[in-house]
Amino acid sequence: MDSSALRSTILAICLALGVPAVVYVGLLGAMIAAPSSQTHAIYLHKITLTWFKDLNVPEQFGFAHHQVTPFYIPTSDGEKLHAWHVLPLGAYLSNEDALLAQGPGGGLVEHFQETLNFRLLRENPNARLVLYFHGASGTMASGWRPDSYRSLYAADPANTHILTFDYRGYGLSSGWPSEPGLITDALAVAGWALGTAGIPPERIVIFGQSLGSAVAIALVNELSNTRREPSNKTHFAGLVVTATFSHIVQLTATYRIGGVIPVLSPVAKVPLLFDFFTRRLQSTWDNMQRLGEFIQGAERYHVTLLHAEDDTDIPMEHSVRLFREAVRNSAAPSSEHAAGSTGSLLDGRIEERTEMRGQGGAVTVWPTPKGDIRLELLKYGVHDKIMSFPVTGLAVSRAFRSAVKSI
């Protein structure tokens, strides 16, 4: 190879390696200099994934006419959250003529409390409600989410309603996302369910996926916090989270946006540099701490962690760590249990309670005086598909059943 060809080859290699590196370093610098860029990277709220579709036309996403009602829920700080109430299919079938008699219209409803759909939720003494907290990017109608709603009410199509919504800054909701902001949104939605809809907490299950799992954990921890007076504490039927993570800092060490664009994984092998960037993250979503506080402070609970082994976005080890943290913070039902509550002894006792189900994955149930803590690791389901699998509907049904037993 002559010298000019060698120089051209070296130049091409340098450009191929250098340009992406320069762009990546520039993006990291922007995340520090302009905090709003962090928001875009973590929440991906401007990637709607429902382009050219109208979120006020739920029929476009496979629902029957008047099965889903779009409306707004106000927050304590003046934002408006775009929400869907999803009527279970059995309730729809039983009231189909009356629902269709509401007219050919549909779309956004200004006074949801005046609709038959609302009355079927509020006036049914057996009505159950799942508060759904979706993940980063997209809207409440993106990807597998509509299929997930149908899966959640499948086990009880007569009584299990779904309330889903877009956080501030997502979809048609106002505002700009942040960690405190999304927690405020969760409190507003829970307040609407408890107050306006009048559903008692033992008939409500909190469901969260990916980022939504962090919002869900923050919500149940906030409402059962030890700082609250006993009369102000709220204990829901259960908490079900899927594809969750232990902490944003730990997640950024491996996470790639869309499975391609790295966040902090290229610098994670340099501890000082990694620490420099992570200390400047505005959103941390420390699920380890919050779930541990919830387990310690709640008077009762039913917790299920779901994760797929083939999830390439968030490794299942995050859920395993969270499960271990929840167990470590749980009350000991016996002296034998207490003796195995730390270190390798705890790992051994968890392994003893794990049931292997072949291609169905593995299930570990940890009973405590306050309720069960459950970890289900599926072989398949990747990051999003698992939301539409029967395992989610079954987990929600178990949570409702546990609440009935505790009454």
C-alpha positions as a printed Julia matrix, in Angstrom:
407×3 Matrix{Float64}:
   0.0     0.0    0.0
   1.47    3.4   -1.0
   1.7     6.26   1.47
  -1.25    8.23   0.03
  -3.55    5.2    0.28
  -2.36    4.59   3.86
  -3.07    8.2    4.82
  -6.55    7.97   3.29
  -7.27    4.77   5.2
  -6.07    6.27   8.5
  -8.11    9.41   7.86
 -11.22    7.36   7.12
 -10.76    5.34  10.33
 -10.21    8.51  12.38
 -13.34   10.09  10.97
 -15.37    6.93  11.51
 -14.31    6.75  15.14
 -13.78   10.41  15.91
 -16.96   12.0   14.62
 -19.31    9.85  16.74
 -17.04   10.37  19.74
 -17.07   14.15  19.29
 -20.86   14.14  18.86
 -21.28   11.96  21.96
 -19.01   14.16  24.1
 -20.87   17.2   22.82
 -24.19   15.66  23.85
 -22.85   14.92  27.34
 -21.65   18.5   27.62
 -25.05   19.75  26.55
 -26.75   17.62  29.2
 -24.72   19.42  31.85
 -24.88   22.93  30.37
 -28.57   22.76  29.4
 -30.64   20.75  31.91
 -33.56   20.64  29.47
 -31.52   18.29  27.3
 -31.39   15.88  30.25
 -35.16   15.95  30.34
 -35.35   15.0   26.66
 -32.84   12.18  27.14
 -34.51   10.67  30.21
 -38.2    11.19  29.47
 -38.24   11.19  25.62
 -41.55   12.99  25.93
 -41.42   14.55  22.47
 -41.23   11.15  20.78
 -44.97   10.52  20.62
 -44.99    7.36  18.44
 -48.62    8.18  17.64
 -48.02   10.65  14.83
 -50.96   11.19  12.47
 -53.36    9.69  15.01
 -55.75   11.51  17.31
 -55.56   10.62  21.0
 -59.15   11.79  21.32
 -60.27    9.07  18.9
 -59.6     5.84  20.85
 -61.26    3.81  18.08
 -58.03    4.33  16.09
 -56.29    2.17  18.69
 -58.7    -0.77  18.54
 -61.36    0.15  21.09
 -65.12   -0.06  20.62
 -67.1     3.14  20.15
 -67.67    4.79  23.55
 -65.55    2.15  25.31
 -62.86    4.73  26.06
 -63.52    8.25  27.3
 -60.8    10.91  26.92
 -60.91   13.7   29.51
 -58.61   15.93  31.58
 -57.51   15.64  35.2
 -56.16   18.85  36.84
 -53.07   18.82  39.06
 -52.41   20.79  42.23
 -49.93   23.04  40.41
 -52.21   23.95  37.51
 -51.33   21.4   34.82
 -53.89   19.41  32.82
 -53.35   15.68  32.35
 -54.91   14.04  29.32
 -56.49   10.77  30.51
 -58.44    7.79  29.25
 -61.01    5.82  31.18
 -61.16    2.34  29.6
 -64.41    0.49  30.21
 -63.94   -3.3   30.61
 -65.34   -5.28  27.69
 -67.9    -7.18  29.77
 -69.34   -3.98  31.2
 -69.42   -2.52  27.69
 -71.3    -5.54  26.34
 -73.86   -5.42  29.15
 -74.54   -1.73  28.49
 -73.82   -1.51  24.77
 -77.18   -0.09  23.68
 -77.16    2.62  26.35
 -73.55    3.51  25.61
 -74.19    3.83  21.88
 -77.3     5.89  22.64
 -74.97    8.62  23.91
 -74.61    9.53  20.24
 -72.21    9.1   17.34
 -69.86   11.72  18.73
 -67.22   10.71  21.24
 -63.87   12.42  21.47
 -62.73   14.59  24.37
 -65.37   14.88  27.11
 -65.44   18.08  29.14
 -67.69   16.75  31.91
 -66.77   13.1   32.3
 -68.82   12.76  35.51
 -72.0    13.24  33.47
 -71.39   10.21  31.23
 -72.74    6.68  31.58
 -69.13    5.41  31.49
 -68.36    7.3   34.69
 -71.5     6.03  36.4
 -70.59    2.45  35.49
 -67.35    3.0   37.36
 -68.58    4.95  40.36
 -71.93    3.23  40.99
 -70.79   -0.38  40.65
 -69.96   -1.65  44.17
 -67.78   -4.35  42.61
 -65.89   -2.0   40.31
 -62.11   -2.3   40.39
 -59.7     0.24  38.99
 -56.15   -0.09  37.67
 -54.16    3.16  37.67
 -51.73    2.76  34.78
 -48.37    4.57  34.67
 -46.67    4.15  31.29
 -42.99    4.25  30.43
 -40.78    6.88  28.82
 -41.41    8.03  25.25
 -44.67    7.81  23.41
 -48.13    8.45  24.77
 -50.72    6.36  26.59
 -51.78    5.02  23.15
 -48.32    4.11  21.82
 -47.01    0.67  20.97
 -48.19   -2.19  23.16
 -50.0     0.02  25.66
 -53.56   -0.33  24.26
 -53.08   -4.11  24.14
 -51.86   -3.94  27.73
 -55.08   -2.29  28.91
 -57.07   -5.11  27.32
 -54.83   -7.67  29.02
 -55.26   -6.06  32.43
 -59.05   -6.32  32.41
 -59.13   -9.74  30.71
 -59.3   -11.7   33.98
 -62.36   -9.71  35.12
 -63.99   -8.08  32.07
 -67.08   -7.12  34.04
 -65.51   -5.02  36.78
 -61.87   -4.08  36.1
 -61.64   -0.55  34.7
 -58.4     1.11  33.53
 -57.43    4.73  34.14
 -54.41    5.72  32.09
 -52.99    9.14  31.33
 -50.06   11.07  29.88
 -47.68   12.77  32.29
 -47.07   16.5   32.01
 -45.29   17.27  28.76
 -46.43   14.04  27.1
 -49.11   13.76  24.43
 -51.87   16.32  24.95
 -51.01   17.03  28.58
 -49.65   20.45  29.5
 -46.37   21.21  31.23
 -42.81   19.87  31.22
 -41.68   16.58  32.81
 -39.53   16.35  35.92
 -39.26   13.93  38.83
 -41.27   16.09  41.28
 -43.7    16.95  38.49
 -44.49   13.35  37.61
 -45.01   12.51  41.28
 -47.44   15.43  41.51
 -49.22   14.01  38.45
 -49.49   10.59  40.11
 -50.97   12.14  43.25
 -53.51   14.03  41.14
 -54.63   10.88  39.31
 -54.84    8.89  42.54
 -56.77   11.76  44.15
 -59.23   11.74  41.24
 -59.75    7.99  41.57
 -60.27    8.13  45.34
 -62.22   11.37  45.49
 -64.08   12.11  42.28
 -64.65    8.49  41.25
 -65.1     7.4   44.86
 -63.25    4.09  44.49
 -61.89    2.87  47.85
 -58.13    2.11  47.83
 -58.66   -1.62  48.42
 -60.31   -1.73  44.99
 -57.41    0.03  43.25
 -54.21   -1.53  41.89
 -51.22    0.61  40.9
 -49.52   -0.63  37.7
 -46.3     0.82  36.25
 -43.96   -0.11  33.41
 -40.34    1.02  32.97
 -40.27    4.74  33.92
 -43.87    4.32  35.05
 -42.73    1.76  37.61
 -40.69    4.51  39.3
 -43.71    6.83  39.34
 -45.87    4.02  40.75
 -43.36    3.18  43.5
 -43.03    6.86  44.4
 -46.82    7.17  44.63
 -47.42    4.22  46.97
 -44.48    5.28  49.12
 -45.76    8.84  49.37
 -49.29    7.81  50.34
 -48.2     5.28  52.98
 -45.26    7.27  54.3
 -44.5     7.05  58.0
 -44.58   10.86  58.2
 -48.3    10.8   57.49
 -50.91   10.55  60.2
 -52.52    7.08  60.26
 -55.84    8.56  59.14
 -54.14   10.1   56.08
 -52.34    6.96  54.92
 -53.6     5.15  51.83
 -52.99    1.47  51.14
 -54.0     0.19  47.72
 -54.89   -3.39  46.86
 -51.48   -3.87  45.31
 -48.49   -2.62  43.36
 -47.53   -4.32  40.08
 -44.46   -3.11  38.18
 -42.8    -4.5   35.07
 -39.43   -3.84  33.43
 -38.44   -1.67  36.36
 -34.99   -0.41  37.36
 -33.18    0.11  40.64
 -31.92    3.68  40.16
 -31.42    6.03  37.19
 -27.69    6.22  37.97
 -27.31    2.45  37.74
 -29.54    2.35  34.67
 -27.5     4.91  32.74
 -24.45    2.65  33.02
 -26.06    0.19  30.6
 -29.09    1.86  29.03
 -29.2     2.73  25.32
 -31.97    4.95  23.98
 -33.92    2.87  21.51
 -31.43    0.09  22.17
 -28.86    2.01  20.13
 -27.83    5.41  21.53
 -25.8     5.05  24.77
 -26.46    7.3   27.74
 -23.46    6.92  30.05
 -22.32    3.38  29.23
 -19.17    4.56  27.38
 -17.96    6.42  30.49
 -19.24    3.93  33.07
 -15.86    2.14  33.09
 -14.14    5.3   34.31
 -15.49    5.74  37.86
 -14.41    9.36  38.37
 -15.87   10.45  35.04
 -19.05    8.44  35.59
 -19.49    9.95  39.06
 -18.94   13.44  37.61
 -21.86   13.05  35.22
 -24.25   11.14  37.48
 -23.92   13.72  40.28
 -25.36   16.23  37.82
 -28.46   14.25  36.93
 -31.58   16.17  37.89
 -33.81   13.09  37.9
 -32.55   10.09  39.87
 -35.68    7.98  40.54
 -34.16    5.99  43.39
 -36.48    2.97  43.38
 -34.25    1.06  45.78
 -34.73    3.62  48.53
 -38.41    4.3   47.87
 -39.44    0.66  47.64
 -37.51   -0.11  50.83
 -39.23    2.79  52.61
 -42.62    1.61  51.36
 -42.08   -1.94  52.59
 -40.97   -0.65  55.99
 -43.64    2.03  56.41
 -46.75    0.46  54.89
 -49.2    -1.36  57.13
 -50.01   -3.84  54.37
 -49.0    -4.46  50.76
 -49.03   -6.86  47.85
 -46.06   -6.24  45.56
 -45.31   -7.96  42.24
 -42.18   -7.35  40.17
 -42.33   -8.63  36.57
 -39.39   -8.74  34.17
 -38.44  -10.57  30.98
 -35.06  -12.25  30.68
 -34.79  -11.08  27.07
 -35.33   -7.41  27.97
 -32.4    -5.65  26.26
 -33.47   -2.16  27.37
 -33.39   -2.77  31.13
 -31.69   -6.0   32.33
 -33.75   -8.17  34.65
 -31.03   -7.86  37.31
 -32.59   -4.51  38.22
 -35.81   -6.24  39.32
 -33.81   -8.92  41.13
 -32.01   -6.22  43.14
 -35.27   -4.47  43.93
 -36.87   -7.72  45.06
 -33.94   -8.43  47.33
 -34.14   -4.91  48.78
 -37.88   -5.28  49.39
 -37.36   -8.61  51.13
 -34.54   -7.19  53.24
 -36.81   -4.39  54.43
 -39.81   -6.62  55.1
 -40.98   -7.59  58.55
 -39.88  -11.06  59.61
 -42.79  -13.5   60.0
 -40.7   -15.78  62.25
 -37.35  -16.01  63.98
 -36.25  -18.41  61.26
 -37.07  -15.81  58.64
 -35.28  -13.13  60.63
 -32.14  -15.27  60.86
 -31.93  -15.33  57.09
 -32.65  -11.68  56.42
 -29.17  -10.44  55.54
 -26.27  -11.27  53.25
 -25.72  -14.66  51.7
 -28.23  -16.23  54.08
 -30.94  -14.08  52.48
 -29.84  -15.1   48.99
 -30.03  -18.74  50.02
 -33.54  -18.37  51.43
 -34.69  -16.55  48.3
 -33.3   -19.38  46.17
 -35.15  -21.92  48.32
 -38.44  -20.14  47.63
 -37.87  -19.88  43.86
 -40.03  -22.11  41.69
 -38.56  -22.88  38.26
 -41.18  -23.11  35.52
 -39.07  -24.11  32.54
 -39.94  -21.98  29.51
 -42.33  -20.05  31.77
 -39.41  -18.58  33.72
 -39.16  -18.48  37.52
 -41.39  -17.27  40.36
 -40.35  -16.33  43.89
 -42.95  -15.5   46.53
 -41.84  -14.02  49.86
 -44.68  -13.97  52.43
 -44.58  -11.45  55.27
 -47.08  -10.46  57.99
 -48.02   -7.42  55.88
 -48.46   -9.27  52.59
 -46.62  -11.0   49.77
 -43.64   -9.75  47.78
 -43.5   -11.56  44.43
 -40.85  -11.71  41.69
 -41.7   -13.22  38.3
 -38.96  -13.55  35.69
 -40.31  -14.58  32.3
 -38.15  -16.14  29.6
 -39.78  -13.98  26.95
 -41.5   -10.61  26.73
 -38.65   -8.16  25.93
 -39.28   -4.67  27.29
 -42.78   -3.83  26.07
 -44.55   -6.97  24.89
 -44.7    -8.35  28.42
 -47.26   -5.64  29.22
 -49.8    -7.4   26.99
 -49.07  -10.91  28.28
 -51.5   -12.77  30.6
 -48.94  -12.5   33.39
 -49.87   -8.84  33.91
 -53.6    -9.5   34.18
 -52.95  -12.39  36.54
 -50.72  -10.22  38.74
 -53.4    -7.55  38.98
 -56.05  -10.16  39.79
 -53.88  -11.6   42.59
 -53.49   -8.12  44.04
 -57.25   -7.54  44.08
 -57.77  -10.97  45.62
 -55.22  -10.25  48.35
 -57.11   -7.1   49.3
 -60.34   -9.06  49.69
 -58.58  -11.55  51.99
 -57.18   -8.76  54.16
 -60.54   -7.11  54.79
